[in-house]
Amino acid sequence: MKNRMKGLREARQWSQGQLAEALGVSRQTVISIEKERYNPSLELAFSIAALFDCPIEAIFISDSKEKGDDV
């Protein structure tokens, strides 16, 4: 799943460690999500969206949506 988490984090001038601490996860988890190696749980996705004060859909883009497929 594609995401815009790195750009949102950098816009706020937060380190990966600061974001991880705010979310209650490890820095490695943040790195993995940003590199699109790991898809967060629904609960974590909601926490990320709440922290950045935007809808989940503004952060995470499903691969099928990116290709223009209907889901």
PDB file of N, CA, C, O and CB in Angstrom:
ATOM      1  N   MET A   1       0.841  -1.170   0.000  1.00  0.00           N
ATOM      2  CA  MET A   1       0.000   0.000   0.000  1.00  0.00           C
ATOM      3  C   MET A   1       0.892   1.241   0.000  1.00  0.00           C
ATOM      4  O   MET A   1       1.827   1.354   0.794  1.00  0.00           O
ATOM      5  CB  MET A   1      -0.960  -0.007   1.217  1.00  0.00           C
ATOM      6  N   LYS A   2       0.590   2.149  -0.889  1.00  0.00           N
ATOM      7  CA  LYS A   2       1.327   3.415  -0.949  1.00  0.00           C
ATOM      8  C   LYS A   2       0.873   4.316   0.200  1.00  0.00           C
ATOM      9  O   LYS A   2      -0.242   4.185   0.704  1.00  0.00           O
ATOM     10  CB  LYS A   2       1.113   4.125  -2.326  1.00  0.00           C
ATOM     11  N   ASN A   3       1.752   5.228   0.603  1.00  0.00           N
ATOM     12  CA  ASN A   3       1.359   6.163   1.654  1.00  0.00           C
ATOM     13  C   ASN A   3       2.136   7.462   1.535  1.00  0.00           C
ATOM     14  O   ASN A   3       3.164   7.544   0.864  1.00  0.00           O
ATOM     15  CB  ASN A   3       1.577   5.545   3.037  1.00  0.00           C
ATOM     16  N   ARG A   4       1.606   8.469   2.208  1.00  0.00           N
ATOM     17  CA  ARG A   4       2.214   9.809   2.215  1.00  0.00           C
ATOM     18  C   ARG A   4       2.764  10.169   3.601  1.00  0.00           C
ATOM     19  O   ARG A   4       2.947  11.344   3.918  1.00  0.00           O
ATOM     20  CB  ARG A   4       1.182  10.864   1.771  1.00  0.00           C
ATOM     21  N   MET A   5       3.022   9.148   4.415  1.00  0.00           N
ATOM     22  CA  MET A   5       3.404   9.407   5.795  1.00  0.00           C
ATOM     23  C   MET A   5       4.738  10.160   5.917  1.00  0.00           C
ATOM     24  O   MET A   5       4.861  11.064   6.744  1.00  0.00           O
ATOM     25  CB  MET A   5       3.487   8.103   6.546  1.00  0.00           C
ATOM     26  N   LYS A   6       5.712   9.801   5.119  1.00  0.00           N
ATOM     27  CA  LYS A   6       7.010  10.468   5.206  1.00  0.00           C
ATOM     28  C   LYS A   6       6.881  11.965   4.925  1.00  0.00           C
ATOM     29  O   LYS A   6       7.443  12.786   5.650  1.00  0.00           O
ATOM     30  CB  LYS A   6       8.002   9.831   4.225  1.00  0.00           C
ATOM     31  N   GLY A   7       6.147  12.314   3.881  1.00  0.00           N
ATOM     32  CA  GLY A   7       5.966  13.729   3.542  1.00  0.00           C
ATOM     33  C   GLY A   7       5.245  14.494   4.635  1.00  0.00           C
ATOM     34  O   GLY A   7       5.602  15.630   4.944  1.00  0.00           O
ATOM     35  N   LEU A   8       4.228  13.872   5.222  1.00  0.00           N
ATOM     36  CA  LEU A   8       3.503  14.524   6.323  1.00  0.00           C
ATOM     37  C   LEU A   8       4.409  14.714   7.534  1.00  0.00           C
ATOM     38  O   LEU A   8       4.386  15.758   8.186  1.00  0.00           O
ATOM     39  CB  LEU A   8       2.263  13.698   6.719  1.00  0.00           C
ATOM     40  N   ARG A   9       5.207  13.689   7.823  1.00  0.00           N
ATOM     41  CA  ARG A   9       6.134  13.774   8.964  1.00  0.00           C
ATOM     42  C   ARG A   9       7.169  14.873   8.735  1.00  0.00           C
ATOM     43  O   ARG A   9       7.432  15.684   9.623  1.00  0.00           O
ATOM     44  CB  ARG A   9       6.842  12.416   9.193  1.00  0.00           C
ATOM     45  N   GLU A  10       7.750  14.891   7.545  1.00  0.00           N
ATOM     46  CA  GLU A  10       8.784  15.887   7.241  1.00  0.00           C
ATOM     47  C   GLU A  10       8.218  17.301   7.223  1.00  0.00           C
ATOM     48  O   GLU A  10       8.911  18.241   7.610  1.00  0.00           O
ATOM     49  CB  GLU A  10       9.437  15.578   5.896  1.00  0.00           C
ATOM     50  N   ALA A  11       6.981  17.471   6.787  1.00  0.00           N
ATOM     51  CA  ALA A  11       6.354  18.789   6.774  1.00  0.00           C
ATOM     52  C   ALA A  11       6.235  19.358   8.186  1.00  0.00           C
ATOM     53  O   ALA A  11       6.247  20.573   8.384  1.00  0.00           O
ATOM     54  CB  ALA A  11       4.973  18.714   6.119  1.00  0.00           C
ATOM     55  N   ARG A  12       6.122  18.467   9.153  1.00  0.00           N
ATOM     56  CA  ARG A  12       6.033  18.890  10.559  1.00  0.00           C
ATOM     57  C   ARG A  12       7.397  18.906  11.252  1.00  0.00           C
ATOM     58  O   ARG A  12       7.504  19.211  12.440  1.00  0.00           O
ATOM     59  CB  ARG A  12       5.087  17.968  11.320  1.00  0.00           C
ATOM     60  N   GLN A  13       8.422  18.575  10.494  1.00  0.00           N
ATOM     61  CA  GLN A  13       9.793  18.541  10.987  1.00  0.00           C
ATOM     62  C   GLN A  13       9.946  17.587  12.177  1.00  0.00           C
ATOM     63  O   GLN A  13      10.645  17.884  13.146  1.00  0.00           O
ATOM     64  CB  GLN A  13      10.240  19.944  11.382  1.00  0.00           C
ATOM     65  N   TRP A  14       9.282  16.448  12.079  1.00  0.00           N
ATOM     66  CA  TRP A  14       9.398  15.409  13.098  1.00  0.00           C
ATOM     67  C   TRP A  14      10.391  14.367  12.630  1.00  0.00           C
ATOM     68  O   TRP A  14      10.450  14.049  11.442  1.00  0.00           O
ATOM     69  CB  TRP A  14       8.024  14.760  13.400  1.00  0.00           C
ATOM     70  N   SER A  15      11.165  13.838  13.548  1.00  0.00           N
ATOM     71  CA  SER A  15      12.031  12.711  13.226  1.00  0.00           C
ATOM     72  C   SER A  15      11.185  11.437  13.236  1.00  0.00           C
ATOM     73  O   SER A  15      10.058  11.430  13.731  1.00  0.00           O
ATOM     74  CB  SER A  15      13.226  12.606  14.235  1.00  0.00           C
ATOM     75  N   GLN A  16      11.735  10.385  12.694  1.00  0.00           N
ATOM     76  CA  GLN A  16      11.035   9.103  12.740  1.00  0.00           C
ATOM     77  C   GLN A  16      10.851   8.660  14.186  1.00  0.00           C
ATOM     78  O   GLN A  16       9.829   8.069  14.536  1.00  0.00           O
ATOM     79  CB  GLN A  16      11.804   8.030  11.941  1.00  0.00           C
ATOM     80  N   GLY A  17      11.835   8.944  15.017  1.00  0.00           N
ATOM     81  CA  GLY A  17      11.739   8.601  16.435  1.00  0.00           C
ATOM     82  C   GLY A  17      10.630   9.370  17.143  1.00  0.00           C
ATOM     83  O   GLY A  17       9.915   8.810  17.974  1.00  0.00           O
ATOM     84  N   GLN A  18      10.489  10.647  16.818  1.00  0.00           N
ATOM     85  CA  GLN A  18       9.432  11.456  17.429  1.00  0.00           C
ATOM     86  C   GLN A  18       8.056  10.945  17.021  1.00  0.00           C
ATOM     87  O   GLN A  18       7.146  10.864  17.846  1.00  0.00           O
ATOM     88  CB  GLN A  18       9.586  12.934  17.034  1.00  0.00           C
ATOM     89  N   LEU A  19       7.908  10.602  15.746  1.00  0.00           N
ATOM     90  CA  LEU A  19       6.632  10.075  15.273  1.00  0.00           C
ATOM     91  C   LEU A  19       6.337   8.736  15.935  1.00  0.00           C
ATOM     92  O   LEU A  19       5.213   8.486  16.368  1.00  0.00           O
ATOM     93  CB  LEU A  19       6.639   9.927  13.742  1.00  0.00           C
ATOM     94  N   ALA A  20       7.337   7.886  16.010  1.00  0.00           N
ATOM     95  CA  ALA A  20       7.165   6.579  16.646  1.00  0.00           C
ATOM     96  C   ALA A  20       6.719   6.733  18.094  1.00  0.00           C
ATOM     97  O   ALA A  20       5.813   6.035  18.549  1.00  0.00           O
ATOM     98  CB  ALA A  20       8.469   5.773  16.579  1.00  0.00           C
ATOM     99  N   GLU A  21       7.349   7.635  18.805  1.00  0.00           N
ATOM    100  CA  GLU A  21       6.994   7.867  20.215  1.00  0.00           C
ATOM    101  C   GLU A  21       5.552   8.360  20.329  1.00  0.00           C
ATOM    102  O   GLU A  21       4.807   7.902  21.195  1.00  0.00           O
ATOM    103  CB  GLU A  21       7.961   8.892  20.862  1.00  0.00           C
ATOM    104  N   ALA A  22       5.162   9.279  19.472  1.00  0.00           N
ATOM    105  CA  ALA A  22       3.802   9.822  19.516  1.00  0.00           C
ATOM    106  C   ALA A  22       2.762   8.736  19.222  1.00  0.00           C
ATOM    107  O   ALA A  22       1.646   8.780  19.740  1.00  0.00           O
ATOM    108  CB  ALA A  22       3.657  10.978  18.510  1.00  0.00           C
ATOM    109  N   LEU A  23       3.137   7.762  18.386  1.00  0.00           N
ATOM    110  CA  LEU A  23       2.216   6.687  18.018  1.00  0.00           C
ATOM    111  C   LEU A  23       2.303   5.479  18.948  1.00  0.00           C
ATOM    112  O   LEU A  23       1.445   4.597  18.911  1.00  0.00           O
ATOM    113  CB  LEU A  23       2.488   6.249  16.605  1.00  0.00           C
ATOM    114  N   GLY A  24       3.331   5.444  19.773  1.00  0.00           N
ATOM    115  CA  GLY A  24       3.516   4.304  20.667  1.00  0.00           C
ATOM    116  C   GLY A  24       4.008   3.059  19.952  1.00  0.00           C
ATOM    117  O   GLY A  24       3.670   1.938  20.335  1.00  0.00           O
ATOM    118  N   VAL A  25       4.813   3.259  18.904  1.00  0.00           N
ATOM    119  CA  VAL A  25       5.391   2.143  18.155  1.00  0.00           C
ATOM    120  C   VAL A  25       6.903   2.340  18.081  1.00  0.00           C
ATOM    121  O   VAL A  25       7.424   3.365  18.521  1.00  0.00           O
ATOM    122  CB  VAL A  25       4.768   2.037  16.720  1.00  0.00           C
ATOM    123  N   SER A  26       7.595   1.368  17.531  1.00  0.00           N
ATOM    124  CA  SER A  26       9.039   1.489  17.389  1.00  0.00           C
ATOM    125  C   SER A  26       9.392   2.349  16.181  1.00  0.00           C
ATOM    126  O   SER A  26       8.590   2.521  15.263  1.00  0.00           O
ATOM    127  CB  SER A  26       9.683   0.105  17.261  1.00  0.00           C
ATOM    128  N   ARG A  27      10.596   2.879  16.202  1.00  0.00           N
ATOM    129  CA  ARG A  27      11.097   3.654  15.070  1.00  0.00           C
ATOM    130  C   ARG A  27      11.144   2.764  13.832  1.00  0.00           C
ATOM    131  O   ARG A  27      10.866   3.222  12.724  1.00  0.00           O
ATOM    132  CB  ARG A  27      12.502   4.247  15.377  1.00  0.00           C
ATOM    133  N   GLN A  28      11.494   1.499  14.017  1.00  0.00           N
ATOM    134  CA  GLN A  28      11.550   0.556  12.902  1.00  0.00           C
ATOM    135  C   GLN A  28      10.180   0.390  12.240  1.00  0.00           C
ATOM    136  O   GLN A  28      10.094   0.222  11.023  1.00  0.00           O
ATOM    137  CB  GLN A  28      12.065  -0.802  13.385  1.00  0.00           C
ATOM    138  N   THR A  29       9.121   0.437  13.033  1.00  0.00           N
ATOM    139  CA  THR A  29       7.768   0.348  12.470  1.00  0.00           C
ATOM    140  C   THR A  29       7.499   1.544  11.563  1.00  0.00           C
ATOM    141  O   THR A  29       6.963   1.385  10.466  1.00  0.00           O
ATOM    142  CB  THR A  29       6.706   0.278  13.596  1.00  0.00           C
ATOM    143  N   VAL A  30       7.866   2.734  12.015  1.00  0.00           N
ATOM    144  CA  VAL A  30       7.683   3.942  11.198  1.00  0.00           C
ATOM    145  C   VAL A  30       8.490   3.826   9.909  1.00  0.00           C
ATOM    146  O   VAL A  30       7.985   4.135   8.830  1.00  0.00           O
ATOM    147  CB  VAL A  30       8.104   5.214  11.987  1.00  0.00           C
ATOM    148  N   ILE A  31       9.727   3.387  10.013  1.00  0.00           N
ATOM    149  CA  ILE A  31      10.575   3.222   8.830  1.00  0.00           C
ATOM    150  C   ILE A  31       9.936   2.249   7.849  1.00  0.00           C
ATOM    151  O   ILE A  31       9.880   2.518   6.649  1.00  0.00           O
ATOM    152  CB  ILE A  31      11.979   2.730   9.229  1.00  0.00           C
ATOM    153  N   SER A  32       9.457   1.127   8.353  1.00  0.00           N
ATOM    154  CA  SER A  32       8.854   0.101   7.499  1.00  0.00           C
ATOM    155  C   SER A  32       7.588   0.599   6.803  1.00  0.00           C
ATOM    156  O   SER A  32       7.357   0.293   5.633  1.00  0.00           O
ATOM    157  CB  SER A  32       8.533  -1.137   8.322  1.00  0.00           C
ATOM    158  N   ILE A  33       6.776   1.360   7.519  1.00  0.00           N
ATOM    159  CA  ILE A  33       5.568   1.916   6.901  1.00  0.00           C
ATOM    160  C   ILE A  33       5.958   2.926   5.830  1.00  0.00           C
ATOM    161  O   ILE A  33       5.416   2.895   4.725  1.00  0.00           O
ATOM    162  CB  ILE A  33       4.654   2.580   7.967  1.00  0.00           C
ATOM    163  N   GLU A  34       6.889   3.819   6.145  1.00  0.00           N
ATOM    164  CA  GLU A  34       7.300   4.835   5.174  1.00  0.00           C
ATOM    165  C   GLU A  34       7.894   4.215   3.911  1.00  0.00           C
ATOM    166  O   GLU A  34       7.706   4.739   2.814  1.00  0.00           O
ATOM    167  CB  GLU A  34       8.310   5.781   5.806  1.00  0.00           C
ATOM    168  N   LYS A  35       8.604   3.109   4.063  1.00  0.00           N
ATOM    169  CA  LYS A  35       9.216   2.437   2.904  1.00  0.00           C
ATOM    170  C   LYS A  35       8.258   1.457   2.236  1.00  0.00           C
ATOM    171  O   LYS A  35       8.630   0.740   1.308  1.00  0.00           O
ATOM    172  CB  LYS A  35      10.481   1.700   3.332  1.00  0.00           C
ATOM    173  N   GLU A  36       7.018   1.440   2.725  1.00  0.00           N
ATOM    174  CA  GLU A  36       5.948   0.613   2.165  1.00  0.00           C
ATOM    175  C   GLU A  36       6.270  -0.872   2.211  1.00  0.00           C
ATOM    176  O   GLU A  36       5.879  -1.639   1.331  1.00  0.00           O
ATOM    177  CB  GLU A  36       5.674   1.024   0.741  1.00  0.00           C
ATOM    178  N   ARG A  37       6.995  -1.262   3.259  1.00  0.00           N
ATOM    179  CA  ARG A  37       7.299  -2.677   3.500  1.00  0.00           C
ATOM    180  C   ARG A  37       6.307  -3.293   4.478  1.00  0.00           C
ATOM    181  O   ARG A  37       6.233  -4.514   4.611  1.00  0.00           O
ATOM    182  CB  ARG A  37       8.729  -2.836   4.037  1.00  0.00           C
ATOM    183  N   TYR A  38       5.552  -2.451   5.154  1.00  0.00           N
ATOM    184  CA  TYR A  38       4.629  -2.908   6.193  1.00  0.00           C
ATOM    185  C   TYR A  38       3.368  -2.065   6.131  1.00  0.00           C
ATOM    186  O   TYR A  38       3.430  -0.836   6.091  1.00  0.00           O
ATOM    187  CB  TYR A  38       5.281  -2.827   7.606  1.00  0.00           C
ATOM    188  N   ASN A  39       2.223  -2.735   6.123  1.00  0.00           N
ATOM    189  CA  ASN A  39       0.945  -2.038   6.188  1.00  0.00           C
ATOM    190  C   ASN A  39       0.484  -2.013   7.637  1.00  0.00           C
ATOM    191  O   ASN A  39       0.408  -3.061   8.278  1.00  0.00           O
ATOM    192  CB  ASN A  39      -0.120  -2.717   5.272  1.00  0.00           C
ATOM    193  N   PRO A  40       0.179  -0.843   8.157  1.00  0.00           N
ATOM    194  CA  PRO A  40      -0.232  -0.765   9.562  1.00  0.00           C
ATOM    195  C   PRO A  40      -1.583  -1.423   9.786  1.00  0.00           C
ATOM    196  O   PRO A  40      -2.388  -1.562   8.864  1.00  0.00           O
ATOM    197  CB  PRO A  40      -0.284   0.689  10.020  1.00  0.00           C
ATOM    198  N   SER A  41      -1.813  -1.823  11.021  1.00  0.00           N
ATOM    199  CA  SER A  41      -3.133  -2.326  11.395  1.00  0.00           C
ATOM    200  C   SER A  41      -4.138  -1.193  11.231  1.00  0.00           C
ATOM    201  O   SER A  41      -3.763  -0.024  11.149  1.00  0.00           O
ATOM    202  CB  SER A  41      -3.139  -2.880  12.861  1.00  0.00           C
ATOM    203  N   LEU A  42      -5.401  -1.545  11.186  1.00  0.00           N
ATOM    204  CA  LEU A  42      -6.441  -0.522  11.069  1.00  0.00           C
ATOM    205  C   LEU A  42      -6.379   0.436  12.253  1.00  0.00           C
ATOM    206  O   LEU A  42      -6.539   1.646  12.092  1.00  0.00           O
ATOM    207  CB  LEU A  42      -7.837  -1.172  10.979  1.00  0.00           C
ATOM    208  N   GLU A  43      -6.146  -0.109  13.432  1.00  0.00           N
ATOM    209  CA  GLU A  43      -6.047   0.735  14.633  1.00  0.00           C
ATOM    210  C   GLU A  43      -4.889   1.723  14.518  1.00  0.00           C
ATOM    211  O   GLU A  43      -5.042   2.900  14.845  1.00  0.00           O
ATOM    212  CB  GLU A  43      -5.868  -0.137  15.890  1.00  0.00           C
ATOM    213  N   LEU A  44      -3.736   1.251  14.056  1.00  0.00           N
ATOM    214  CA  LEU A  44      -2.586   2.140  13.898  1.00  0.00           C
ATOM    215  C   LEU A  44      -2.843   3.156  12.793  1.00  0.00           C
ATOM    216  O   LEU A  44      -2.458   4.317  12.931  1.00  0.00           O
ATOM    217  CB  LEU A  44      -1.316   1.330  13.590  1.00  0.00           C
ATOM    218  N   ALA A  45      -3.483   2.750  11.707  1.00  0.00           N
ATOM    219  CA  ALA A  45      -3.802   3.693  10.626  1.00  0.00           C
ATOM    220  C   ALA A  45      -4.702   4.816  11.135  1.00  0.00           C
ATOM    221  O   ALA A  45      -4.510   5.978  10.780  1.00  0.00           O
ATOM    222  CB  ALA A  45      -4.483   2.959   9.450  1.00  0.00           C
ATOM    223  N   PHE A  46      -5.691   4.467  11.973  1.00  0.00           N
ATOM    224  CA  PHE A  46      -6.552   5.495  12.563  1.00  0.00           C
ATOM    225  C   PHE A  46      -5.744   6.422  13.468  1.00  0.00           C
ATOM    226  O   PHE A  46      -5.974   7.631  13.478  1.00  0.00           O
ATOM    227  CB  PHE A  46      -7.702   4.847  13.357  1.00  0.00           C
ATOM    228  N   SER A  47      -4.803   5.867  14.225  1.00  0.00           N
ATOM    229  CA  SER A  47      -3.959   6.693  15.097  1.00  0.00           C
ATOM    230  C   SER A  47      -3.096   7.645  14.283  1.00  0.00           C
ATOM    231  O   SER A  47      -2.939   8.811  14.647  1.00  0.00           O
ATOM    232  CB  SER A  47      -3.071   5.809  15.981  1.00  0.00           C
ATOM    233  N   ILE A  48      -2.543   7.157  13.194  1.00  0.00           N
ATOM    234  CA  ILE A  48      -1.721   8.002  12.312  1.00  0.00           C
ATOM    235  C   ILE A  48      -2.569   9.128  11.733  1.00  0.00           C
ATOM    236  O   ILE A  48      -2.153  10.287  11.725  1.00  0.00           O
ATOM    237  CB  ILE A  48      -1.088   7.159  11.168  1.00  0.00           C
ATOM    238  N   ALA A  49      -3.753   8.784  11.251  1.00  0.00           N
ATOM    239  CA  ALA A  49      -4.646   9.797  10.675  1.00  0.00           C
ATOM    240  C   ALA A  49      -5.031  10.847  11.711  1.00  0.00           C
ATOM    241  O   ALA A  49      -5.059  12.040  11.408  1.00  0.00           O
ATOM    242  CB  ALA A  49      -5.907   9.136  10.107  1.00  0.00           C
ATOM    243  N   ALA A  50      -5.325  10.409  12.921  1.00  0.00           N
ATOM    244  CA  ALA A  50      -5.693  11.348  13.984  1.00  0.00           C
ATOM    245  C   ALA A  50      -4.519  12.262  14.322  1.00  0.00           C
ATOM    246  O   ALA A  50      -4.706  13.463  14.518  1.00  0.00           O
ATOM    247  CB  ALA A  50      -6.155  10.587  15.244  1.00  0.00           C
ATOM    248  N   LEU A  51      -3.323  11.710  14.389  1.00  0.00           N
ATOM    249  CA  LEU A  51      -2.139  12.503  14.717  1.00  0.00           C
ATOM    250  C   LEU A  51      -1.878  13.572  13.660  1.00  0.00           C
ATOM    251  O   LEU A  51      -1.505  14.698  13.989  1.00  0.00           O
ATOM    252  CB  LEU A  51      -0.913  11.596  14.858  1.00  0.00           C
ATOM    253  N   PHE A  52      -2.076  13.216  12.385  1.00  0.00           N
ATOM    254  CA  PHE A  52      -1.865  14.176  11.310  1.00  0.00           C
ATOM    255  C   PHE A  52      -3.122  14.984  11.000  1.00  0.00           C
ATOM    256  O   PHE A  52      -3.108  15.839  10.114  1.00  0.00           O
ATOM    257  CB  PHE A  52      -1.398  13.458  10.066  1.00  0.00           C
ATOM    258  N   ASP A  53      -4.193  14.719  11.717  1.00  0.00           N
ATOM    259  CA  ASP A  53      -5.458  15.443  11.579  1.00  0.00           C
ATOM    260  C   ASP A  53      -5.964  15.437  10.135  1.00  0.00           C
ATOM    261  O   ASP A  53      -6.301  16.478   9.571  1.00  0.00           O
ATOM    262  CB  ASP A  53      -5.293  16.880  12.064  1.00  0.00           C
ATOM    263  N   CYS A  54      -6.007  14.240   9.554  1.00  0.00           N
ATOM    264  CA  CYS A  54      -6.559  14.102   8.207  1.00  0.00           C
ATOM    265  C   CYS A  54      -7.139  12.696   8.050  1.00  0.00           C
ATOM    266  O   CYS A  54      -6.811  11.800   8.828  1.00  0.00           O
ATOM    267  CB  CYS A  54      -5.467  14.379   7.122  1.00  0.00           C
ATOM    268  N   PRO A  55      -7.988  12.502   7.061  1.00  0.00           N
ATOM    269  CA  PRO A  55      -8.590  11.184   6.881  1.00  0.00           C
ATOM    270  C   PRO A  55      -7.558  10.138   6.463  1.00  0.00           C
ATOM    271  O   PRO A  55      -6.540  10.459   5.849  1.00  0.00           O
ATOM    272  CB  PRO A  55      -9.704  11.256   5.846  1.00  0.00           C
ATOM    273  N   ILE A  56      -7.840   8.897   6.803  1.00  0.00           N
ATOM    274  CA  ILE A  56      -6.944   7.796   6.429  1.00  0.00           C
ATOM    275  C   ILE A  56      -6.665   7.814   4.931  1.00  0.00           C
ATOM    276  O   ILE A  56      -5.536   7.583   4.498  1.00  0.00           O
ATOM    277  CB  ILE A  56      -7.551   6.441   6.837  1.00  0.00           C
ATOM    278  N   GLU A  57      -7.703   8.090   4.146  1.00  0.00           N
ATOM    279  CA  GLU A  57      -7.561   8.076   2.686  1.00  0.00           C
ATOM    280  C   GLU A  57      -6.587   9.135   2.172  1.00  0.00           C
ATOM    281  O   GLU A  57      -6.080   9.019   1.056  1.00  0.00           O
ATOM    282  CB  GLU A  57      -8.913   8.281   2.040  1.00  0.00           C
ATOM    283  N   ALA A  58      -6.324  10.156   2.970  1.00  0.00           N
ATOM    284  CA  ALA A  58      -5.367  11.192   2.580  1.00  0.00           C
ATOM    285  C   ALA A  58      -3.926  10.746   2.822  1.00  0.00           C
ATOM    286  O   ALA A  58      -2.988  11.367   2.323  1.00  0.00           O
ATOM    287  CB  ALA A  58      -5.646  12.483   3.347  1.00  0.00           C
ATOM    288  N   ILE A  59      -3.755   9.668   3.588  1.00  0.00           N
ATOM    289  CA  ILE A  59      -2.420   9.168   3.923  1.00  0.00           C
ATOM    290  C   ILE A  59      -2.112   7.876   3.181  1.00  0.00           C
ATOM    291  O   ILE A  59      -1.025   7.710   2.628  1.00  0.00           O
ATOM    292  CB  ILE A  59      -2.297   8.946   5.431  1.00  0.00           C
ATOM    293  N   PHE A  60      -3.074   6.966   3.173  1.00  0.00           N
ATOM    294  CA  PHE A  60      -2.860   5.637   2.599  1.00  0.00           C
ATOM    295  C   PHE A  60      -3.656   5.470   1.310  1.00  0.00           C
ATOM    296  O   PHE A  60      -4.843   5.793   1.255  1.00  0.00           O
ATOM    297  CB  PHE A  60      -3.250   4.546   3.607  1.00  0.00           C
ATOM    298  N   ILE A  61      -2.990   4.963   0.274  1.00  0.00           N
ATOM    299  CA  ILE A  61      -3.598   4.763  -1.026  1.00  0.00           C
ATOM    300  C   ILE A  61      -3.447   3.292  -1.392  1.00  0.00           C
ATOM    301  O   ILE A  61      -2.330   2.783  -1.476  1.00  0.00           O
ATOM    302  CB  ILE A  61      -2.953   5.687  -2.105  1.00  0.00           C
ATOM    303  N   SER A  62      -4.570   2.608  -1.609  1.00  0.00           N
ATOM    304  CA  SER A  62      -4.479   1.193  -1.960  1.00  0.00           C
ATOM    305  C   SER A  62      -3.873   1.054  -3.350  1.00  0.00           C
ATOM    306  O   SER A  62      -4.045   1.927  -4.200  1.00  0.00           O
ATOM    307  CB  SER A  62      -5.873   0.515  -1.900  1.00  0.00           C
ATOM    308  N   ASP A  63      -3.171  -0.036  -3.573  1.00  0.00           N
ATOM    309  CA  ASP A  63      -2.548  -0.269  -4.868  1.00  0.00           C
ATOM    310  C   ASP A  63      -3.593  -0.298  -5.978  1.00  0.00           C
ATOM    311  O   ASP A  63      -3.324   0.165  -7.086  1.00  0.00           O
ATOM    312  CB  ASP A  63      -1.757  -1.578  -4.852  1.00  0.00           C
ATOM    313  N   SER A  64      -4.774  -0.832  -5.700  1.00  0.00           N
ATOM    314  CA  SER A  64      -5.808  -0.907  -6.735  1.00  0.00           C
ATOM    315  C   SER A  64      -6.340   0.475  -7.085  1.00  0.00           C
ATOM    316  O   SER A  64      -6.650   0.728  -8.249  1.00  0.00           O
ATOM    317  CB  SER A  64      -6.957  -1.807  -6.278  1.00  0.00           C
ATOM    318  N   LYS A  65      -6.456   1.376  -6.115  1.00  0.00           N
ATOM    319  CA  LYS A  65      -6.905   2.750  -6.386  1.00  0.00           C
ATOM    320  C   LYS A  65      -5.891   3.481  -7.247  1.00  0.00           C
ATOM    321  O   LYS A  65      -6.252   4.225  -8.159  1.00  0.00           O
ATOM    322  CB  LYS A  65      -7.134   3.519  -5.072  1.00  0.00           C
ATOM    323  N   GLU A  66      -4.598   3.258  -6.943  1.00  0.00           N
ATOM    324  CA  GLU A  66      -3.559   3.936  -7.689  1.00  0.00           C
ATOM    325  C   GLU A  66      -3.581   3.527  -9.163  1.00  0.00           C
ATOM    326  O   GLU A  66      -3.257   4.336 -10.033  1.00  0.00           O
ATOM    327  CB  GLU A  66      -2.197   3.640  -7.076  1.00  0.00           C
ATOM    328  N   LYS A  67      -3.958   2.291  -9.448  1.00  0.00           N
ATOM    329  CA  LYS A  67      -4.026   1.798 -10.819  1.00  0.00           C
ATOM    330  C   LYS A  67      -5.328   2.201 -11.493  1.00  0.00           C
ATOM    331  O   LYS A  67      -5.501   1.982 -12.692  1.00  0.00           O
ATOM    332  CB  LYS A  67      -3.877   0.288 -10.843  1.00  0.00           C
ATOM    333  N   GLY A  68      -6.254   2.795 -10.721  1.00  0.00           N
ATOM    334  CA  GLY A  68      -7.525   3.232 -11.280  1.00  0.00           C
ATOM    335  C   GLY A  68      -8.593   2.174 -11.244  1.00  0.00           C
ATOM    336  O   GLY A  68      -9.648   2.352 -11.853  1.00  0.00           O
ATOM    337  N   ASP A  69      -8.358   1.062 -10.541  1.00  0.00           N
ATOM    338  CA  ASP A  69      -9.357   0.006 -10.421  1.00  0.00           C
ATOM    339  C   ASP A  69     -10.435   0.418  -9.453  1.00  0.00           C
ATOM    340  O   ASP A  69     -10.169   1.154  -8.503  1.00  0.00           O
ATOM    341  CB  ASP A  69      -8.717  -1.306  -9.973  1.00  0.00           C
ATOM    342  N   ASP A  70     -11.642  -0.043  -9.678  1.00  0.00           N
ATOM    343  CA  ASP A  70     -12.721   0.184  -8.736  1.00  0.00           C
ATOM    344  C   ASP A  70     -12.631  -0.847  -7.629  1.00  0.00           C
ATOM    345  O   ASP A  70     -12.378  -2.027  -7.876  1.00  0.00           O
ATOM    346  CB  ASP A  70     -14.096   0.125  -9.435  1.00  0.00           C
ATOM    347  N   VAL A  71     -12.839  -0.389  -6.418  1.00  0.00           N
ATOM    348  CA  VAL A  71     -12.785  -1.306  -5.267  1.00  0.00           C
ATOM    349  C   VAL A  71     -14.116  -1.371  -4.617  1.00  0.00           C
ATOM    350  O   VAL A  71     -14.286  -2.086  -3.629  1.00  0.00           O
ATOM    351  CB  VAL A  71     -11.730  -0.880  -4.252  1.00  0.00           C
TER     352      VAL A  71
END
